[in-house]
Amino acid sequence: MTERKRSSRLLQGTVDLLILKALSSAPSHGYGISKWLRERSEGTLGLEDAALYQALHRLERKGSIQSEWGQSENNRRAKFYEITPLGRRRLVDETGQWRSYAEAVFRVLGTA
């Protein structure tokens, strides 16, 4: 299995959480979010454009983020996304749930 396919499988169900984390410090456009994720994961995690934008639209519909048109670093028109108070609460809640899940998986793996 290629590294890319492994990364995609890993991200299923966690994309929203990762996007909320990316936006927790500053608003960003889609490319910026994708770049942040690759950099923070040292190239291990990447998002296909379609998956990224589907997740952004889903988060916006749910009220976790909001968007506004603006200018990117290279003077292009871009949609910037910003986390909302509801999104911040969701980030805290889901981060706790993810940590509990990961700790349980590591406990199981450590018993082998």
Secondary structure, 3 states (H helix, E strand, C coil): CCHHHHHHHHHCCCHHHHHHHHHCCCCEEHHHHHHHHHHHCCCCCCCCHHHHHHHHHHHHHCCCEEEEEEECCCCCEEEEEEECHHHHHHHHHHHHHHHHHHHHHHHHHHCC
